[in-house]
Amino acid sequence: MLPTPWAALLRGQFYAAPPYEPCVRKPIRSPLYFEARFRIRGKVLQSCMCPHCEQEGELYLRVARAPGESWAYDPKDPQTFVDIIAFDPKGSYFQVKPGDWVDADIVCFGYMKRVRATRIEIESNILSSGSRKIGRASLDEGRLTVDFAVFKASLTATSEEEMTKVLKSQRIRDGSFLETDCSVDVEVKAINRQSIGQARRGSRRIN
């Protein structure tokens, strides 16, 4: 006897598949909270106003994968860049347009937890609020640093003993991988209408 879907098709009937219920990820919560700020120079791909409140907006930027080493990237090679979708609390999305280069601070903040992984990874090559980012931990004299490639998150405790206690409770050691779904904000400092290879003259500071 043919399975129900195939039997229905052979009879010329339509078969309605059962409704699909997507798996909703639970937000990450743990004792490991961090806030990391780093400077980028990136290209504006899109700027968007929130259609619900019209009081907030987002910027869609493209930056070099290692912004601390070089600002340049190859748009044809995804291995050289990372896209950033960041909440813009100061309204810079009104002032920029696609193609502009901006100097900006990216602020990432949220919780981390230990996860089974084998490499550093940013989900879909997009750094955005709610997306998964996986980093590698390193320990040095009571300080925990997690390298997410694009940025590093650091945690300190009141004493080395206190940090050891926290790490033990979370089963974290040197070389462990941690995951975060941190929020991502952007604070634009200057807008440059020229290409990255041209001189900096013509850039406009944002107060």
C-alpha positions as CSV (number, residue, x, y, z in Angstrom):
1,M,0.0,0.0,0.0
2,L,1.4,3.4,-1.0
3,P,2.0,6.0,1.7
4,T,-0.8,8.5,2.0
5,P,0.8,11.5,0.2
6,W,1.8,9.4,-2.9
7,A,-1.6,7.6,-3.0
8,A,-3.4,11.0,-2.9
9,L,-1.2,12.3,-5.8
10,L,-1.9,9.2,-7.9
11,R,-5.6,9.8,-7.4
12,G,-5.2,13.4,-8.5
13,Q,-5.8,14.8,-5.1
14,F,-3.8,17.4,-3.2
15,Y,-2.1,16.5,0.0
16,A,-1.7,19.0,2.7
17,A,1.4,18.5,4.7
18,P,1.2,19.0,8.5
19,P,2.0,22.6,9.6
20,Y,5.6,23.3,10.1
21,E,6.6,24.6,13.5
22,P,10.0,26.3,13.4
23,C,12.3,25.7,16.4
24,V,12.6,28.9,18.4
25,R,15.9,29.4,20.1
26,K,15.9,30.4,23.8
27,P,17.9,33.5,24.6
28,I,21.3,32.7,26.3
29,R,21.4,33.4,30.0
30,S,24.4,32.7,32.2
31,P,26.6,34.4,34.9
32,L,29.0,35.5,32.1
33,Y,27.9,38.9,30.9
34,F,30.1,41.1,28.8
35,E,30.2,44.4,26.9
36,A,32.8,44.9,24.1
37,R,33.4,48.0,22.1
38,F,35.6,48.2,19.0
39,R,36.2,50.7,16.2
40,I,35.5,49.9,12.5
41,R,35.6,51.6,9.2
42,G,32.9,50.1,7.0
43,K,30.8,50.6,3.9
44,V,27.1,51.3,4.3
45,L,25.0,48.8,2.4
46,Q,21.6,49.8,3.7
47,S,20.1,52.2,6.3
48,C,16.6,51.4,7.6
49,M,14.0,53.1,9.8
50,C,11.9,50.9,12.1
51,P,8.4,50.6,10.3
52,H,6.7,50.1,13.6
53,C,7.8,53.1,15.8
54,E,9.6,55.3,13.3
55,Q,11.8,56.4,16.2
56,E,14.7,53.9,15.7
57,G,16.7,52.5,12.9
58,E,19.5,50.1,11.8
59,L,22.6,50.3,9.7
60,Y,23.8,47.4,7.5
61,L,27.6,47.7,7.1
62,R,30.3,45.6,5.5
63,V,33.7,45.6,7.2
64,A,37.0,43.7,6.9
65,R,37.0,40.4,8.8
66,A,39.9,41.5,11.0
67,P,39.2,45.3,11.4
68,G,42.1,45.7,13.8
69,E,44.6,44.7,11.2
70,S,43.3,46.2,7.9
71,W,40.2,48.1,6.7
72,A,40.4,46.6,3.2
73,Y,38.4,43.6,1.9
74,D,37.4,42.0,-1.4
75,P,33.6,42.2,-2.0
76,K,33.9,39.1,-4.2
77,D,35.6,37.0,-1.4
78,P,33.3,36.4,1.7
79,Q,36.4,35.2,3.6
80,T,37.7,38.8,3.7
81,F,34.7,40.6,5.2
82,V,31.8,40.4,7.7
83,D,28.5,42.1,7.4
84,I,27.1,43.9,10.5
85,I,23.5,44.7,11.1
86,A,23.4,47.1,14.1
87,F,20.9,49.1,16.0
88,D,21.5,52.8,15.6
89,P,20.4,54.7,18.8
90,K,21.5,58.1,17.6
91,G,19.7,58.5,14.3
92,S,22.7,58.3,12.0
93,Y,20.6,56.2,9.6
94,F,19.0,59.5,8.6
95,Q,22.4,61.0,7.5
96,V,24.1,58.1,5.6
97,K,23.4,56.5,2.3
98,P,24.5,53.3,0.6
99,G,28.1,53.6,-0.6
100,D,29.2,55.9,2.2
101,W,32.2,54.9,4.4
102,V,31.8,55.4,8.1
103,D,34.0,55.4,11.1
104,A,32.0,53.9,13.9
105,D,32.1,52.1,17.2
106,I,30.4,48.7,17.4
107,V,29.1,47.8,20.8
108,C,28.3,44.1,21.5
109,F,26.7,43.2,24.9
110,G,25.1,40.1,26.3
111,Y,25.7,36.7,27.9
112,M,28.0,33.8,27.0
113,K,27.8,30.1,27.7
114,R,30.1,27.1,26.9
115,V,29.2,25.2,23.8
116,R,30.5,22.2,21.9
117,A,32.3,23.5,18.8
118,T,35.5,23.1,16.9
119,R,36.1,26.6,15.4
120,I,35.3,30.3,15.7
121,E,32.2,31.1,13.7
122,I,29.7,33.9,13.1
123,E,26.3,32.7,11.9
124,S,25.7,33.4,8.2
125,N,28.8,35.7,8.2
126,I,26.6,38.4,9.7
127,L,27.2,40.0,13.1
128,S,23.7,41.0,14.3
129,S,21.6,41.0,17.4
130,G,20.3,37.5,18.2
131,S,22.5,35.7,15.8
132,R,24.9,33.0,17.1
133,K,28.6,33.9,17.5
134,I,31.1,31.3,18.6
135,G,34.4,32.3,20.1
136,R,37.5,30.6,21.7
137,A,38.4,31.3,25.3
138,S,41.8,32.0,26.7
139,L,42.7,32.5,30.4
140,D,45.4,34.8,31.7
141,E,45.9,35.7,35.4
142,G,42.2,35.8,36.4
143,R,41.0,37.3,33.1
144,L,38.8,35.5,30.6
145,T,39.1,36.6,27.0
146,V,36.9,35.2,24.2
147,D,38.0,35.7,20.6
148,F,35.1,36.0,18.2
149,A,37.4,37.0,15.3
150,V,35.7,40.3,14.6
151,F,35.9,41.3,18.3
152,K,37.1,40.1,21.6
153,A,35.1,39.9,24.9
154,S,36.9,40.2,28.2
155,L,35.7,39.3,31.7
156,T,37.4,40.0,35.0
157,A,36.6,39.1,38.6
158,T,37.4,40.7,41.9
159,S,40.1,38.1,42.4
160,E,41.7,35.1,40.6
161,E,40.0,32.8,43.1
162,E,36.6,34.2,42.2
163,M,37.2,33.8,38.5
164,T,38.3,30.2,39.0
165,K,35.1,29.5,40.9
166,V,32.9,31.0,38.1
167,L,34.8,29.2,35.4
168,K,34.6,25.9,37.2
169,S,30.8,26.3,37.6
170,Q,30.5,26.9,33.9
171,R,33.0,24.2,33.0
172,I,35.2,26.6,31.1
173,R,38.9,26.2,30.6
174,D,41.6,27.5,28.3
175,G,40.6,26.7,24.7
176,S,36.9,26.1,25.4
177,F,34.4,27.5,22.9
178,L,31.7,29.9,24.1
179,E,28.5,31.0,22.3
180,T,26.7,34.3,22.5
181,D,23.6,35.9,20.9
182,C,24.6,39.4,22.0
183,S,22.9,42.6,21.0
184,V,24.8,44.8,18.5
185,D,24.7,48.6,18.5
186,V,26.5,51.1,16.3
187,E,27.6,54.6,17.1
188,V,28.7,56.5,13.9
189,K,31.6,58.9,14.5
190,A,32.3,60.2,11.0
191,I,30.9,59.8,7.5
192,N,33.2,59.7,4.4
193,R,31.7,60.1,1.0
194,Q,34.9,58.9,-0.7
195,S,36.2,55.4,-1.2
196,I,38.5,53.8,1.4
197,G,41.5,54.2,-0.9
198,Q,41.1,58.0,-1.2
199,A,42.2,60.7,1.2
200,R,40.3,61.3,4.4
201,R,39.5,64.9,3.5
202,G,35.8,65.4,3.1
203,S,34.9,63.3,6.0
204,R,32.2,64.7,8.3
205,R,32.2,64.2,12.0
206,I,29.1,63.2,13.9
207,N,28.5,65.0,17.1
